[in-house]
Structure formats: structure tokens, C-alpha cells
Amino acid sequence: MKFVAVTSCPTGIAHSQMGAENLRTTAEELGHEISVEVQGAMGAQDELTADEIAEADAVVIAADTAISRDRFEGKPVVKSTIKEAVNDAEGLLERAEELAREGDTGAASTTDAGESGDSGASDPSQNEEPQRVGGDPSKGLFARLKRLLS
């Protein structure tokens, strides 16, 4: 299968690149093709072309920042955090492959946010991902530096 992916983290220093490399390596090991756009402190690297997106079977967005999904309209999209791309790229790619095989062109989130156990599947507005403002302070630059230097 062919995939396209976008990785991005709030500071854009290392996690975006680590997630992208992990997605590339894992896709190759699983026999898939993937093109990965990295959005970081220096802007976008390896920007996805319209042809790459058109040929892709599914899209993986591993980001802790806002990523415009307009250019992925009509494609199955797996949305996750950058942490998942770093720690579980295989799981993300398996989910993307599953969505592509099902022909589901909606967005699927791999995070636990919004899973409360009540049945809200009949109301499409409840399936939308909530807009996230700010971020987890434990994942911020200062928290990471503190852990690194302690």
C-alpha cells in the first residue's frame, strides 16, 4: 500500500523528525511505500505533492499541532499524536491499512480522547475531534529539558 504522512510537534526540533523516520522505516519493513512531510521549526520539509496524495491509499497525521486536512479530502485519515509515531508507528500504519481496506474516508483518531463508553455513533457531530488549545505541559520544551538535565 501507499501512504502519505505528516509529522509535527509544537517545538519542531526533534520529535517530528524521529516520528517521520520511524514511519518510513516501519513502512519499509512492512512492505509499504510512504512519503512523509515533516513540519518543524524550520518550516515544512519534504512537502507532499498533489500526485503523492492522490496515489496514497491512506493518510497518517502524527501531530501535536494543527494540521490542515483540506488537501486529504476523500482519503482515509488516521490522526494521532507525534508520540505514537515515535513509539508505535506499526500500530498507526496497521490502522491506516485497515481504514484503506474498509474504504472509510473519514478521520480516525488513535487517542483515547472522546471514548466515554456511551453510544454517540448516531450523532456525527459527536465524532468530531475536539479543538485542542495549548498542550500537555509535561511534553513541553522546559519539561523535556528538565528531564534531560536531571
C-alpha positions as CSV (number, residue, x, y, z in Angstrom):
1,M,0.0,0.0,0.0
2,K,1.0,3.6,-0.4
3,F,0.7,6.1,2.4
4,V,1.4,9.7,3.0
5,A,2.1,11.2,6.4
6,V,2.6,14.5,8.2
7,T,4.5,14.7,11.4
8,S,4.7,17.8,13.6
9,C,5.4,18.7,17.2
10,P,5.0,22.1,19.0
11,T,8.7,22.9,19.1
12,G,9.6,21.1,15.9
13,I,13.1,20.3,17.0
14,A,13.4,16.5,17.2
15,H,10.1,14.6,17.6
16,S,8.8,15.5,14.2
17,Q,11.9,14.1,12.6
18,M,12.0,11.0,14.9
19,G,8.4,10.2,14.1
20,A,8.9,10.6,10.4
21,E,12.0,8.4,10.4
22,N,10.1,5.7,12.4
23,L,7.2,5.8,10.0
24,R,9.5,5.5,7.0
25,T,11.5,2.6,8.5
26,T,8.4,0.7,9.7
27,A,6.5,1.2,6.4
28,E,9.5,-0.2,4.5
29,E,9.7,-3.2,6.9
30,L,6.0,-3.9,6.3
31,G,6.4,-3.7,2.6
32,H,4.6,-0.4,2.1
33,E,5.5,2.8,0.4
34,I,5.3,6.1,2.3
35,S,6.1,9.8,1.8
36,V,6.4,11.8,4.9
37,E,6.2,15.6,5.3
38,V,7.9,17.0,8.4
39,Q,6.6,20.2,9.8
40,G,9.1,21.7,12.3
41,A,10.9,24.8,13.5
42,M,12.4,25.3,10.1
43,G,9.1,25.0,8.2
44,A,8.0,22.1,6.1
45,Q,10.5,19.5,4.8
46,D,9.7,17.0,2.0
47,E,6.4,18.6,1.3
48,L,3.8,16.2,-0.1
49,T,2.9,16.7,-3.7
50,A,-0.6,16.5,-5.1
51,D,0.4,13.4,-7.0
52,E,1.7,11.6,-3.9
53,I,-1.5,12.4,-2.0
54,A,-3.7,11.3,-5.0
55,E,-1.9,8.0,-5.2
56,A,-2.0,7.3,-1.5
57,D,-4.3,4.7,-0.1
58,A,-4.4,6.4,3.3
59,V,-3.0,9.4,5.3
60,V,-1.3,9.4,8.7
61,I,-1.2,12.6,10.6
62,A,1.0,12.3,13.7
63,A,1.0,15.8,15.2
64,D,0.5,17.8,18.3
65,T,-0.1,20.9,16.3
66,A,-3.0,21.9,14.0
67,I,-2.6,20.4,10.6
68,S,-4.9,21.4,7.7
69,R,-6.7,18.3,6.3
70,D,-8.2,20.0,3.3
71,R,-5.7,18.5,0.9
72,F,-6.5,15.0,2.1
73,E,-10.2,15.3,1.3
74,G,-11.7,11.9,0.3
75,K,-8.8,9.9,1.8
76,P,-8.9,7.7,5.0
77,V,-7.0,9.7,7.7
78,V,-5.5,8.3,10.9
79,K,-4.9,11.1,13.4
80,S,-2.6,10.6,16.3
81,T,0.0,12.3,18.5
82,I,3.6,12.6,17.5
83,K,4.4,10.3,20.5
84,E,2.6,7.5,18.8
85,A,4.6,7.9,15.6
86,V,7.8,7.7,17.7
87,N,6.6,4.8,19.9
88,D,4.1,2.8,17.8
89,A,4.5,3.5,14.0
90,E,3.5,0.0,13.2
91,G,0.1,0.4,15.0
92,L,-0.5,3.6,13.1
93,L,0.2,2.0,9.8
94,E,-1.9,-1.0,10.6
95,R,-4.8,1.3,11.4
96,A,-4.3,3.2,8.2
97,E,-4.2,0.0,6.2
98,E,-7.4,-1.2,7.9
99,L,-9.2,2.1,7.0
100,A,-8.0,1.9,3.4
101,R,-9.3,-1.7,3.0
102,E,-12.6,-0.7,4.5
103,G,-12.8,2.3,2.2
104,D,-13.6,4.6,5.1
105,T,-12.8,8.2,4.0
106,G,-13.3,9.7,7.4
107,A,-10.8,10.6,10.1
108,A,-10.0,8.1,12.8
109,S,-8.2,9.1,16.0
110,T,-6.0,6.7,17.8
111,T,-6.1,8.6,21.0
112,D,-8.4,7.8,23.9
113,A,-9.9,11.2,23.9
114,G,-13.7,11.1,23.4
115,E,-14.1,7.5,24.2
116,S,-16.5,7.6,27.1
117,G,-18.4,4.4,26.7
118,D,-21.7,6.0,25.8
119,S,-23.2,5.4,22.3
120,G,-22.8,8.6,20.3
121,A,-22.3,6.9,17.0
122,S,-25.7,8.0,15.7
123,D,-24.8,11.7,16.0
124,P,-22.0,12.6,13.6
125,S,-21.2,15.8,15.4
126,Q,-20.1,13.8,18.4
127,N,-17.5,12.0,16.3
128,E,-15.6,15.2,15.5
129,E,-12.3,15.7,17.3
130,P,-12.4,18.5,19.8
131,Q,-10.2,21.5,19.1
132,R,-7.2,21.3,21.3
133,V,-5.8,24.6,22.7
134,G,-2.3,24.6,24.2
135,G,-0.8,21.4,25.0
136,D,0.3,19.0,27.7
137,P,2.8,20.9,29.9
138,S,4.7,17.6,30.7
139,K,5.5,17.4,26.9
140,G,6.7,20.9,26.6
141,L,10.3,22.0,26.0
142,F,11.0,23.0,29.5
143,A,9.7,19.7,30.9
144,R,11.8,17.8,28.4
145,L,14.9,19.8,29.2
146,K,14.3,19.3,32.9
147,R,14.0,15.5,32.5
148,L,17.1,15.5,30.2
149,L,19.3,17.5,32.7
150,S,18.1,15.8,35.9
